[in-house]
């Protein structure tokens, strides 16, 4: 990268605030008070992101008389649920390709359940008046290298042969640039109905309001410190009190699970994003983007990008940073070297937007597991359920995960609990230094594949055979 280009691109970051755009909202609701003293309930939900809020809400929908308490260690939505790109996908398997590779015999059922789940999210947005800028505008996977264009065409043909291409259209270079104009776009795969765009934090805040209206007791700034059996139920200790509950749903995702044996199945991967100032009418016209789809490119180290309700461009992804030891720390949320890299990639994709400035730059941890999609389980003789490992596609899939946890806690056999995806777990990550070494080698190999026509080296082919890998 030439120094002059670096200076030009980094200048665009000179006024960027190191805070998530979505959480920088004047109308942000005040947190609920912390728990002080002793509480009792039928269901305790630990975690105030999407996973926990959907679990509490659906629990009350299933049984309005059930007493539900939700604990959040800081404020609802402050972690991944308030920092993501706002892509609410139908896929429960981190994309159709991942699902088809891992669960070929169940893929039709998984796709059906995922589509139904997205429909139910859209219905909940209407039913509870969740003011979260929900737009079912779809998504385009774009090719920026010739081998990616060929792969997209072949993949679309395979989906057609398997009867899985409903609503998915292949776009050649002219067709994709008619949708969104970038000189780097060579082809695209357009999923017209399977993805919605939304404001991540407003969805969290809306779910919290809906939970409170249904009678869920929400306590913020109340971390759950310890979990143990207590009589016929469970007890959770907090800094200023405790909760006794018949059943517990753990929705802590990347944060240390209160069931210690679960911790080896996830590692934190830090993802970063930029948000531009609002585009002018002329700037927006220069890009096209009339239909407001989300976009992602097809590289192993990929970018995701979309328009906000006020026509800002969110541009994120590419770097996926694993900190040695798997530690989750606030200092990792800010990474200027990644912001500079992302800014350069942005103006390469959209040179017609030269001069646009970024107002926000931020990062956050994704709970990644070795199969890239959620896993589930129970503990303490079925009195505790957990879901984790969404790997960045949790905006939609967490609602499905909430249903699974509630099914498991009820001891019910349902079409969800019968899935192999639900019954079996991914391989755990090895201890250090093996985890860091393996992830670093995988990242290097993926970057090398991107630079060499997509050709996967021996390490990646071995990881593929083992059902392991690492994705940006």
C-alpha positions as CSV (number, residue, x, y, z in Angstrom):
1,X,0.0,0.0,0.0
2,X,1.5,3.3,-1.1
3,X,2.1,5.9,1.7
4,X,0.0,8.5,-0.1
5,X,-2.9,6.1,-0.4
6,X,-2.5,5.1,3.3
7,X,-2.6,8.8,4.3
8,X,-5.6,9.5,2.1
9,X,-7.6,6.5,3.5
10,X,-6.6,7.1,7.1
11,X,-7.6,10.7,6.9
12,X,-11.2,9.5,6.5
13,X,-10.9,8.0,10.0
14,X,-9.7,11.2,11.7
15,X,-13.0,12.0,13.4
16,X,-14.2,8.4,13.9
17,X,-15.4,7.7,17.4
18,X,-14.2,4.4,18.9
19,X,-17.7,3.3,19.9
20,X,-20.4,1.2,18.2
21,X,-22.6,3.3,16.0
22,X,-25.7,1.4,17.0
23,X,-25.2,2.1,20.7
24,X,-24.4,5.8,20.2
25,X,-28.1,6.6,20.4
26,X,-29.7,9.6,22.2
27,X,-32.9,7.6,22.8
28,X,-31.1,4.7,24.4
29,X,-33.2,3.4,27.3
30,X,-32.0,3.6,30.9
31,X,-30.9,0.3,32.4
32,X,-33.1,-1.5,34.9
33,X,-31.8,-1.5,38.5
34,X,-29.4,-4.2,39.7
35,X,-30.7,-7.1,41.8
36,X,-30.3,-6.6,45.5
37,X,-31.6,-9.3,47.8
38,X,-33.1,-12.7,47.1
39,X,-35.4,-13.6,44.1
40,X,-37.3,-16.7,43.2
41,X,-38.8,-17.7,39.9
42,X,-39.8,-20.5,37.6
43,X,-37.2,-19.7,34.9
44,X,-34.0,-17.7,35.3
45,X,-32.4,-16.5,32.1
46,X,-28.7,-15.4,32.3
47,X,-27.6,-13.0,29.6
48,X,-29.3,-9.9,28.2
49,X,-28.4,-10.2,24.5
50,X,-30.6,-11.6,21.7
51,X,-30.3,-15.1,23.0
52,X,-31.5,-14.3,26.6
53,X,-34.2,-11.8,25.6
54,X,-35.8,-14.1,23.0
55,X,-35.7,-16.9,25.6
56,X,-37.5,-14.8,28.2
57,X,-40.0,-13.4,25.7
58,X,-40.9,-16.8,24.2
59,X,-41.1,-18.4,27.7
60,X,-43.8,-15.9,28.6
61,X,-45.6,-16.4,25.3
62,X,-45.7,-20.1,25.9
63,X,-46.9,-19.7,29.5
64,X,-47.9,-16.2,30.6
65,X,-48.1,-17.4,34.2
66,X,-44.5,-18.5,34.4
67,X,-42.4,-16.3,36.6
68,X,-39.3,-15.3,34.5
69,X,-36.2,-13.4,35.7
70,X,-33.4,-12.2,33.4
71,X,-30.0,-11.2,34.6
72,X,-27.6,-9.0,32.6
73,X,-24.0,-8.4,33.8
74,X,-23.8,-4.9,32.2
75,X,-26.6,-3.4,30.1
76,X,-28.8,-5.3,27.6
77,X,-27.2,-5.4,24.1
78,X,-23.9,-3.9,25.1
79,X,-21.9,-6.8,23.7
80,X,-22.3,-8.7,20.4
81,X,-26.0,-7.9,20.1
82,X,-25.3,-4.2,19.9
83,X,-22.2,-4.4,17.8
84,X,-23.0,-6.6,14.8
85,X,-23.8,-5.6,11.3
86,X,-27.6,-6.1,11.6
87,X,-27.8,-9.0,9.1
88,X,-30.8,-11.1,10.3
89,X,-30.5,-14.3,8.2
90,X,-32.8,-17.2,8.0
91,X,-29.9,-19.6,8.0
92,X,-29.4,-21.5,11.2
93,X,-26.2,-23.1,10.0
94,X,-24.0,-20.1,9.3
95,X,-24.9,-20.3,5.6
96,X,-26.3,-23.0,3.4
97,X,-22.9,-24.3,2.3
98,X,-21.8,-25.0,5.9
99,X,-25.1,-26.6,6.7
100,X,-25.0,-28.8,3.6
101,X,-21.5,-30.0,4.4
102,X,-22.3,-30.9,8.0
103,X,-25.9,-32.0,7.9
104,X,-26.8,-33.1,4.4
105,X,-29.6,-35.3,5.5
106,X,-31.2,-32.6,7.5
107,X,-30.6,-29.6,5.4
108,X,-34.1,-29.3,4.0
109,X,-35.6,-29.4,7.5
110,X,-32.9,-26.9,8.7
111,X,-33.7,-24.5,5.8
112,X,-37.5,-24.9,6.5
113,X,-37.0,-24.2,10.2
114,X,-34.7,-21.2,9.4
115,X,-37.2,-19.6,7.0
116,X,-40.0,-20.1,9.6
117,X,-37.8,-18.6,12.3
118,X,-37.2,-15.5,10.2
119,X,-40.9,-15.2,9.5
120,X,-41.6,-15.4,13.2
121,X,-39.0,-12.6,13.9
122,X,-40.8,-10.4,11.3
123,X,-44.1,-11.2,13.0
124,X,-42.7,-10.4,16.4
125,X,-41.4,-7.1,15.1
126,X,-45.0,-6.2,14.1
127,X,-46.7,-7.7,17.1
128,X,-44.6,-5.9,19.7
129,X,-44.0,-2.8,17.6
130,X,-40.2,-3.3,17.7
131,X,-38.9,-0.1,16.1
132,X,-35.7,-1.6,14.7
133,X,-35.6,-0.5,11.1
134,X,-36.5,-4.0,9.9
135,X,-36.2,-4.3,6.1
136,X,-36.5,-7.7,4.5
137,X,-34.3,-6.6,1.6
138,X,-32.2,-9.8,1.1
139,X,-28.5,-10.2,0.6
140,X,-26.0,-10.5,-2.3
141,X,-22.8,-12.5,-2.1
142,X,-20.5,-10.9,-4.5
143,X,-17.4,-12.2,-6.3
144,X,-14.4,-9.9,-6.6
145,X,-12.0,-12.4,-8.2
146,X,-12.5,-14.6,-11.3
147,X,-12.3,-17.9,-9.4
148,X,-15.0,-16.6,-7.0
149,X,-17.3,-15.8,-9.9
150,X,-16.9,-19.4,-11.2
151,X,-17.5,-20.8,-7.8
152,X,-20.7,-18.8,-7.3
153,X,-22.0,-20.0,-10.7
154,X,-21.1,-23.6,-9.8
155,X,-22.7,-23.3,-6.4
156,X,-25.9,-21.9,-7.8
157,X,-26.1,-24.8,-10.2
158,X,-25.6,-27.3,-7.4
159,X,-28.3,-25.7,-5.4
160,X,-30.7,-25.9,-8.4
161,X,-29.9,-29.6,-8.8
162,X,-30.6,-30.2,-5.2
163,X,-33.8,-28.2,-5.2
164,X,-32.4,-25.6,-2.8
165,X,-32.2,-22.6,-5.0
166,X,-35.7,-21.2,-4.4
167,X,-35.4,-17.4,-4.2
168,X,-31.7,-17.4,-5.0
169,X,-30.6,-15.9,-8.3
170,X,-27.2,-15.9,-10.0
171,X,-26.1,-12.4,-11.3
172,X,-23.4,-11.8,-13.9
173,X,-21.2,-8.8,-13.7
174,X,-23.6,-6.4,-15.4
175,X,-26.6,-7.6,-13.3
176,X,-24.8,-7.3,-10.0
177,X,-23.5,-3.9,-10.8
178,X,-27.0,-2.8,-11.7
179,X,-28.0,-3.6,-8.1
180,X,-24.9,-2.1,-6.5
181,X,-22.1,-0.5,-8.5
182,X,-18.5,-1.4,-7.7
183,X,-15.8,-1.9,-10.2
184,X,-14.6,-4.9,-8.1
185,X,-17.9,-6.8,-8.6
186,X,-17.6,-9.7,-11.1
187,X,-20.7,-11.7,-10.2
188,X,-23.2,-12.2,-7.4
189,X,-25.6,-14.6,-5.8
190,X,-28.8,-12.8,-4.7
191,X,-30.9,-14.3,-1.9
192,X,-34.0,-12.2,-2.2
193,X,-36.0,-13.2,0.9
194,X,-33.6,-15.0,3.3
195,X,-32.0,-12.0,5.0
196,X,-33.4,-8.9,6.7
197,X,-31.5,-5.7,7.6
198,X,-32.2,-4.1,11.0
199,X,-30.8,-1.8,13.7
200,X,-29.2,-4.3,16.1
201,X,-29.4,-2.2,19.3
202,X,-33.0,-1.1,18.6
203,X,-34.0,-4.7,18.3
204,X,-32.4,-5.4,21.7
205,X,-34.1,-2.5,23.4
206,X,-37.4,-3.4,21.8
207,X,-37.2,-7.0,23.0
208,X,-36.4,-5.7,26.5
209,X,-39.5,-3.5,26.5
210,X,-41.6,-6.4,25.2
211,X,-40.3,-8.6,28.0
212,X,-41.0,-6.0,30.7
213,X,-44.6,-5.6,29.4
214,X,-45.2,-9.3,29.6
215,X,-44.0,-9.3,33.2
216,X,-40.4,-10.5,32.9
217,X,-38.3,-9.1,35.8
218,X,-35.1,-7.7,34.3
219,X,-32.0,-6.8,36.3
220,X,-29.1,-5.1,34.7
221,X,-25.6,-4.6,36.1
222,X,-26.1,-7.9,37.7
223,X,-23.5,-10.5,36.7
224,X,-24.2,-14.1,37.5
225,X,-21.2,-15.3,39.6
226,X,-21.9,-18.9,40.4
227,X,-24.4,-21.7,39.7
228,X,-25.2,-24.6,41.9
229,X,-28.0,-27.1,42.7
230,X,-30.4,-26.0,45.4
231,X,-33.0,-28.4,46.5
232,X,-35.2,-29.3,43.5
233,X,-34.0,-26.4,41.5
234,X,-30.9,-24.2,41.0
235,X,-29.4,-21.2,42.7
236,X,-27.3,-18.4,41.1
237,X,-25.3,-16.0,43.2
238,X,-24.9,-12.3,42.1
239,X,-22.9,-9.5,43.7
240,X,-25.7,-8.2,45.9
241,X,-28.1,-11.1,46.0
242,X,-29.2,-14.4,44.6
243,X,-31.8,-16.1,42.5
244,X,-33.5,-19.5,43.2
245,X,-35.1,-20.9,40.1
246,X,-36.7,-24.2,39.0
247,X,-35.0,-24.0,35.6
248,X,-32.1,-21.9,34.2
249,X,-31.3,-20.9,30.6
250,X,-27.7,-19.8,30.0
251,X,-27.4,-17.3,27.2
252,X,-24.0,-15.9,27.9
253,X,-22.4,-16.9,24.6
254,X,-18.8,-15.7,24.5
255,X,-18.6,-15.0,28.2
256,X,-17.5,-17.9,30.5
257,X,-20.3,-20.4,30.8
258,X,-21.5,-21.2,34.3
259,X,-21.3,-24.8,33.3
260,X,-17.5,-25.1,33.1
261,X,-17.3,-28.1,30.7
262,X,-19.0,-26.0,28.0
263,X,-16.2,-23.4,27.9
264,X,-13.8,-25.5,25.7
265,X,-16.3,-25.4,22.9
266,X,-16.0,-21.7,22.1
267,X,-13.3,-19.2,21.5
268,X,-13.6,-15.4,21.1
269,X,-12.8,-14.0,17.7
270,X,-12.7,-10.2,17.4
271,X,-14.5,-8.6,14.5
272,X,-14.3,-4.9,13.5
273,X,-16.5,-2.4,11.6
274,X,-16.6,1.1,10.3
275,X,-19.7,3.4,9.8
276,X,-19.6,6.3,7.3
277,X,-21.4,9.6,7.6
278,X,-24.8,9.6,5.8
279,X,-24.4,9.6,2.0
280,X,-25.7,12.5,0.1
281,X,-28.3,11.8,-2.6
282,X,-25.6,12.2,-5.3
283,X,-23.2,9.8,-3.5
284,X,-26.0,7.2,-3.0
285,X,-26.9,7.6,-6.7
286,X,-23.3,7.0,-7.7
287,X,-23.4,3.6,-6.0
288,X,-26.9,2.6,-7.0
289,X,-28.0,0.3,-4.1
290,X,-31.6,1.1,-4.8
291,X,-32.9,-2.0,-3.2
292,X,-30.9,-1.7,0.1
293,X,-29.7,-5.3,0.2
294,X,-27.0,-6.4,2.5
295,X,-23.8,-7.5,0.8
296,X,-20.8,-9.7,1.5
297,X,-17.9,-10.7,-0.6
298,X,-16.8,-14.3,-1.3
299,X,-13.3,-14.4,-0.1
300,X,-12.2,-16.5,2.9
301,X,-11.4,-13.2,4.6
302,X,-14.6,-11.5,3.7
303,X,-16.2,-8.1,4.2
304,X,-19.9,-7.5,5.0
305,X,-21.6,-4.2,4.2
306,X,-25.0,-2.6,4.2
307,X,-26.9,0.7,4.3
308,X,-28.4,2.0,7.6
309,X,-31.8,3.7,7.7
310,X,-30.2,7.1,7.3
311,X,-28.0,5.9,4.3
312,X,-24.7,5.4,6.1
313,X,-22.6,2.5,4.9
314,X,-21.5,0.0,7.5
315,X,-18.3,-1.8,6.3
316,X,-17.0,-4.6,8.5
317,X,-15.2,-8.0,8.6
318,X,-11.9,-9.2,7.0
319,X,-9.7,-9.3,10.0
320,X,-10.7,-12.0,12.5
321,X,-8.5,-11.6,15.6
322,X,-8.1,-14.4,18.1
323,X,-6.3,-13.2,21.3
324,X,-3.9,-15.7,22.8
325,X,-5.5,-17.6,25.6
326,X,-9.0,-16.8,24.5
327,X,-9.4,-13.8,26.7
328,X,-12.3,-11.3,26.4
329,X,-11.1,-7.8,27.2
330,X,-12.4,-4.3,26.5
331,X,-9.0,-3.2,25.2
332,X,-9.5,-5.6,22.2
333,X,-12.6,-3.7,21.1
334,X,-10.5,-1.0,19.5
335,X,-7.9,-1.8,16.8
336,X,-6.7,1.2,14.7
337,X,-4.5,-1.0,12.4
338,X,-7.6,-2.9,11.3
339,X,-9.7,0.3,10.8
340,X,-7.0,1.6,8.5
341,X,-7.0,-1.6,6.5
342,X,-10.8,-1.6,6.3
343,X,-10.9,2.0,5.1
344,X,-8.5,1.2,2.3
345,X,-10.7,-1.8,1.3
346,X,-13.8,0.4,1.4
347,X,-12.4,3.0,-1.1
348,X,-11.1,0.2,-3.3
349,X,-14.6,-1.2,-3.5
350,X,-16.3,2.2,-3.9
351,X,-13.8,4.7,-5.4
352,X,-16.8,6.9,-6.3
353,X,-17.2,7.6,-2.6
354,X,-13.7,9.2,-2.2
355,X,-14.0,11.9,0.4
356,X,-16.6,10.2,2.5
357,X,-15.6,10.2,6.2
358,X,-16.2,7.6,8.9
359,X,-17.9,8.6,12.1
360,X,-17.6,5.4,14.1
361,X,-15.1,2.5,14.3
362,X,-15.5,-0.4,16.7
363,X,-15.0,-4.0,17.4
364,X,-16.3,-6.9,19.5
365,X,-16.0,-10.6,20.3
366,X,-17.9,-13.3,18.4
367,X,-18.4,-16.6,20.1
368,X,-17.0,-19.1,17.6
369,X,-17.1,-22.8,17.7
370,X,-15.4,-25.3,15.4
371,X,-18.5,-26.0,13.3
372,X,-19.4,-22.3,12.9
373,X,-23.0,-22.7,14.1
374,X,-24.8,-23.0,17.5
375,X,-24.6,-26.0,19.7
376,X,-26.9,-26.8,22.6
377,X,-27.1,-28.9,25.7
378,X,-28.3,-29.4,29.3
379,X,-26.7,-29.9,32.7
380,X,-27.8,-30.6,36.3
381,X,-30.2,-33.3,35.2
382,X,-32.0,-31.2,32.7
383,X,-32.6,-28.2,35.0
384,X,-30.1,-26.1,33.1
385,X,-29.9,-25.5,29.3
386,X,-27.4,-23.6,27.2
387,X,-26.9,-22.4,23.6
388,X,-23.6,-20.9,22.3
389,X,-21.3,-20.8,19.3
390,X,-23.4,-18.8,16.8
391,X,-20.2,-17.5,15.1
392,X,-21.6,-14.2,13.9
393,X,-25.0,-15.2,12.5
394,X,-26.8,-15.0,15.8
395,X,-29.1,-12.0,15.0
396,X,-31.7,-14.5,13.6
397,X,-30.5,-17.8,14.8
398,X,-30.7,-16.9,18.5
399,X,-34.5,-16.9,18.4
400,X,-34.3,-20.5,17.2
401,X,-31.8,-21.2,19.9
402,X,-34.2,-19.8,22.5
403,X,-36.9,-22.2,21.3
404,X,-34.4,-25.1,21.6
405,X,-33.4,-24.2,25.1
406,X,-37.0,-24.0,26.2
407,X,-37.8,-27.3,24.6
408,X,-34.9,-28.9,26.4
409,X,-35.9,-27.5,29.7
410,X,-39.4,-28.7,29.2
411,X,-38.1,-32.2,28.5
412,X,-40.0,-32.2,25.2
413,X,-39.2,-34.1,22.0
414,X,-39.8,-31.6,19.2
415,X,-38.7,-31.3,15.6
416,X,-36.0,-29.0,16.9
417,X,-34.6,-31.3,19.6
418,X,-34.6,-34.3,17.2
419,X,-32.1,-32.5,14.9
420,X,-28.6,-33.9,14.8
421,X,-27.4,-30.3,14.9
422,X,-29.1,-30.1,18.4
423,X,-28.2,-33.5,19.7
424,X,-24.5,-33.4,18.8
425,X,-21.8,-31.0,19.8
426,X,-18.8,-29.7,17.8
427,X,-15.2,-30.7,18.6
428,X,-13.8,-28.6,21.4
429,X,-10.8,-26.4,20.9
430,X,-7.4,-27.7,22.2
431,X,-5.6,-25.9,25.1
432,X,-3.0,-23.3,24.5
433,X,-0.6,-23.0,22.8
434,X,-2.2,-25.4,20.4
435,X,-5.4,-23.3,19.9
436,X,-3.5,-20.1,19.0
437,X,-1.1,-21.9,16.8
438,X,-3.8,-23.8,14.9
439,X,-5.9,-20.7,14.4
440,X,-2.9,-18.6,13.3
441,X,-1.9,-21.3,10.8
442,X,-5.5,-21.5,9.5
443,X,-5.8,-17.7,9.1
444,X,-2.5,-17.7,7.1
445,X,-3.7,-20.5,4.9
446,X,-7.0,-18.8,4.2
447,X,-5.2,-15.6,3.2
448,X,-2.9,-17.6,1.0
449,X,-5.9,-19.3,-0.7
450,X,-7.5,-15.9,-1.4
451,X,-4.3,-14.8,-3.1
452,X,-3.9,-18.0,-5.1
453,X,-7.2,-18.5,-6.9
454,X,-8.9,-20.2,-3.9
455,X,-6.6,-23.2,-3.9
456,X,-6.6,-24.7,-0.4
457,X,-3.3,-26.1,1.0
458,X,-2.8,-29.3,2.9
459,X,-3.6,-27.8,6.2
460,X,-7.0,-26.5,5.1
461,X,-7.8,-29.7,3.3
462,X,-7.1,-31.6,6.5
463,X,-9.2,-29.2,8.6
464,X,-12.0,-29.7,6.1
465,X,-11.9,-33.4,6.5
466,X,-12.0,-33.0,10.3
467,X,-14.9,-30.7,10.1
468,X,-12.8,-27.8,11.6
469,X,-11.7,-24.5,10.4
470,X,-11.8,-20.8,11.0
471,X,-13.8,-18.1,9.3
472,X,-13.6,-14.3,9.2
